[in-house]
Amino acid sequence: MATTMELTVFENLAQSFTNIIPNALGALLLLIFGWLVGRVIHGVLLKVLRKLRIDSYMKLEHGFRISEIFSTVTKWIIYLVFIQSALEVLGIVSLSAYFQQVTSLLGGLVGGVVVLLIAYLLAKYLQKEVKGSKTEYSGLMSQLIFFFVMVIAVSIAFEVASIPNDLINVIIVIMVGSVGLGFAIALGLGLKGSVARIAKKYEKKI
C-alpha cells in the first residue's frame, strides 16, 4: 500500500516536472530574446538621439545625458514586457499582472517625456525665430510663446502619462486670461499717447 502511494506521488511529481519543462524553456527563450531586442533598440536609439544632438539642446547637471537616460529607460521597458510574457508562460498570473502595471506606468511616463522633449525643441525654435525678427516687443513675445507652448505641452504630457490634469487645465485658462488682460492693458497704455495726439489733431480742425 505504501509502495503504491509512493509510486503515485513520484508519478505526479514526474508529470508536473514534465509539464513545467516546456513552459520554463519557453520563458527562458522569451527572456533571452527580450534581452537581445532591448540591447539592439537601446543602441540604435542612443545613436539616433546623439545624431540629432538632443543632449546639446537639453543639458542636465552632474553629467547626465538625455539620450542615455531615455534609451536606458526604453530598454528596461522592453525587458519588463518580456519578463511579463515569461511570467504568463510560467502561469504566475499575479506577478505578471504586477509587471504589466509597472510597464504601463513607465510607458506612459516615457510618452509624456517625449511630448515634453518635442515641445521644448519646438518652443526654442519659435522663441529664436520671433526674437530674431527684431520687431517691437519681439523679446517679450518670444518669451510668451515659449511659455505657452511648454504649458500646453505639460497638459498633454500629463494626459499621455495618465495623470489627472484638470488642475493644469484650470491653471492654463487662468494664465491665458491673465496674460491676455495684461497685454491689453500694456497695449492700451502704449497707445495712450498716440490716441491723445490724434484727438488733439482733430480738435484743432474743428
C-alpha positions as CSV (number, residue, x, y, z in Angstrom):
1,M,0.0,0.0,0.0
2,A,2.8,2.4,1.0
3,T,4.7,1.5,-2.1
4,T,1.7,2.2,-4.3
5,M,1.2,5.6,-2.7
6,E,4.9,6.4,-3.1
7,L,4.8,5.4,-6.8
8,T,1.7,7.6,-7.3
9,V,3.4,10.6,-5.7
10,F,6.5,10.1,-7.8
11,E,4.5,9.8,-10.9
12,N,2.6,13.0,-10.1
13,L,5.9,14.8,-9.5
14,A,7.4,13.5,-12.7
15,Q,4.3,14.6,-14.6
16,S,4.4,18.0,-13.1
17,F,8.1,18.3,-13.8
18,T,7.5,17.2,-17.4
19,N,4.8,19.9,-17.8
20,I,7.0,22.6,-16.4
21,I,10.0,22.0,-18.6
22,P,8.4,23.2,-21.9
23,N,7.0,26.3,-20.1
24,A,10.3,27.0,-18.5
25,L,12.2,26.7,-21.8
26,G,9.6,29.0,-23.5
27,A,10.0,31.6,-20.7
28,L,13.8,31.3,-20.9
29,L,13.7,31.9,-24.7
30,L,11.4,34.9,-24.2
31,L,13.9,36.4,-21.7
32,I,16.9,35.8,-24.0
33,F,15.0,37.3,-27.0
34,G,13.8,40.3,-24.9
35,W,17.4,40.9,-23.7
36,L,18.6,41.0,-27.3
37,V,15.8,43.2,-28.5
38,G,16.3,45.6,-25.6
39,R,20.1,45.8,-26.3
40,V,19.6,46.4,-30.0
41,I,16.9,49.1,-29.6
42,H,18.9,50.8,-26.8
43,G,22.0,51.0,-29.1
44,V,20.0,52.3,-32.2
45,L,18.0,54.8,-30.1
46,L,21.1,56.1,-28.5
47,K,22.9,56.6,-31.8
48,V,19.8,58.4,-33.3
49,L,19.4,60.7,-30.3
50,R,23.1,61.6,-30.4
51,K,22.9,62.2,-34.1
52,L,20.0,64.6,-33.5
53,R,22.2,66.3,-30.9
54,I,19.5,66.1,-28.2
55,D,22.0,66.5,-25.5
56,S,23.1,69.9,-26.8
57,Y,19.5,71.2,-26.6
58,M,18.8,69.9,-23.1
59,K,21.7,69.8,-20.7
60,L,21.4,68.2,-17.3
61,E,23.6,68.6,-14.2
62,H,26.1,66.0,-12.9
63,G,27.0,64.7,-16.3
64,F,23.7,63.1,-17.1
65,R,22.6,63.0,-20.7
66,I,19.0,62.9,-22.0
67,S,20.0,60.4,-24.8
68,E,21.4,57.9,-22.3
69,I,18.5,58.2,-19.8
70,F,15.8,57.9,-22.5
71,S,17.4,55.0,-24.3
72,T,18.1,53.2,-21.0
73,V,14.5,53.6,-19.8
74,T,13.2,52.4,-23.1
75,K,15.5,49.3,-22.9
76,W,14.1,48.4,-19.4
77,I,10.5,48.9,-20.6
78,I,11.3,46.3,-23.2
79,Y,12.8,44.0,-20.6
80,L,9.8,44.3,-18.4
81,V,7.4,43.5,-21.3
82,F,9.3,40.2,-22.0
83,I,9.6,39.4,-18.3
84,Q,5.8,39.8,-18.0
85,S,5.3,37.5,-21.0
86,A,7.7,34.9,-19.5
87,L,5.7,35.0,-16.2
88,E,2.5,34.4,-18.1
89,V,4.0,31.4,-19.8
90,L,5.0,30.1,-16.4
91,G,1.5,30.6,-15.2
92,I,2.4,33.2,-12.5
93,V,-0.6,35.4,-13.1
94,S,-0.4,37.7,-10.0
95,L,3.2,38.6,-10.6
96,S,2.6,39.0,-14.3
97,A,-0.2,41.5,-13.6
98,Y,2.1,43.5,-11.4
99,F,4.7,43.8,-14.1
100,Q,2.0,44.8,-16.6
101,Q,1.1,47.7,-14.3
102,V,4.7,48.8,-13.9
103,T,5.2,48.6,-17.7
104,S,2.1,50.6,-18.4
105,L,3.2,53.3,-15.9
106,L,6.7,53.5,-17.3
107,G,5.4,53.6,-20.9
108,G,3.1,56.5,-20.0
109,L,5.9,58.4,-18.4
110,V,8.2,57.9,-21.4
111,G,5.4,59.1,-23.7
112,G,5.0,62.2,-21.5
113,V,8.7,62.9,-21.6
114,V,8.7,62.5,-25.4
115,V,5.9,65.1,-25.6
116,L,7.8,67.5,-23.4
117,L,11.0,67.0,-25.4
118,I,9.4,67.7,-28.7
119,A,7.5,70.7,-27.3
120,Y,10.7,72.1,-25.8
121,L,12.6,71.9,-29.1
122,L,9.6,73.5,-30.9
123,A,9.3,76.2,-28.3
124,K,13.0,77.0,-28.5
125,Y,12.8,77.2,-32.3
126,L,9.8,79.5,-32.2
127,Q,11.4,81.6,-29.5
128,K,14.6,82.0,-31.6
129,E,12.7,82.9,-34.7
130,V,10.4,85.5,-33.1
131,K,13.3,87.1,-31.1
132,G,15.4,87.2,-34.3
133,S,12.8,89.2,-36.1
134,K,13.9,92.3,-34.2
135,T,10.5,93.8,-34.2
136,E,8.9,95.8,-31.4
137,Y,8.3,93.6,-28.3
138,S,9.9,90.6,-30.1
139,G,11.8,89.7,-26.9
140,L,8.6,89.7,-24.8
141,M,6.6,87.8,-27.4
142,S,9.3,85.2,-27.8
143,Q,9.2,84.5,-24.0
144,L,5.4,84.3,-24.0
145,I,5.4,81.9,-27.0
146,F,7.9,79.7,-25.3
147,F,6.0,79.8,-22.0
148,F,2.6,78.9,-23.6
149,V,4.0,76.1,-25.7
150,M,5.5,74.5,-22.7
151,V,2.4,74.9,-20.5
152,I,0.2,73.3,-23.2
153,A,2.9,70.5,-23.6
154,V,2.8,69.8,-19.8
155,S,-1.0,69.4,-20.0
156,I,-0.7,67.0,-23.0
157,A,2.2,65.1,-21.3
158,F,0.0,64.6,-18.1
159,E,-2.7,63.1,-20.3
160,V,-0.4,60.8,-22.1
161,A,1.1,59.6,-18.8
162,S,-2.5,59.0,-17.5
163,I,-2.0,61.7,-14.7
164,P,-5.1,63.8,-13.9
165,N,-4.6,67.2,-15.5
166,D,-7.7,69.0,-14.5
167,L,-5.7,71.4,-12.3
168,I,-3.2,72.0,-15.1
169,N,-6.0,72.9,-17.5
170,V,-7.5,75.4,-15.0
171,I,-4.1,77.0,-14.5
172,I,-3.7,77.3,-18.3
173,V,-7.1,79.1,-18.6
174,I,-6.2,81.5,-15.7
175,M,-2.8,82.2,-17.1
176,V,-4.1,82.8,-20.6
177,G,-6.7,85.2,-19.3
178,S,-4.2,87.0,-17.1
179,V,-1.6,87.4,-19.8
180,G,-4.3,88.5,-22.3
181,L,-5.6,91.1,-19.9
182,G,-2.1,92.3,-19.1
183,F,-1.2,92.5,-22.8
184,A,-4.4,94.5,-23.5
185,I,-3.6,96.9,-20.6
186,A,0.0,97.3,-21.8
187,L,-1.2,97.9,-25.4
188,G,-3.7,100.5,-24.2
189,L,-1.0,102.3,-22.2
190,G,1.3,102.2,-25.1
191,L,-1.2,103.7,-27.5
192,K,-2.4,106.3,-25.0
193,G,0.0,109.0,-26.3
194,S,-0.9,108.2,-29.9
195,V,-4.6,108.4,-29.2
196,A,-4.1,111.8,-27.4
197,R,-2.2,113.2,-30.4
198,I,-4.8,112.1,-32.9
199,A,-7.6,113.6,-30.7
200,K,-5.8,117.0,-30.5
201,K,-5.3,117.0,-34.2
202,Y,-8.9,116.6,-34.9
203,E,-9.8,119.1,-32.2
204,K,-7.7,121.7,-34.0
205,K,-9.5,121.1,-37.2
206,I,-12.9,121.5,-35.5
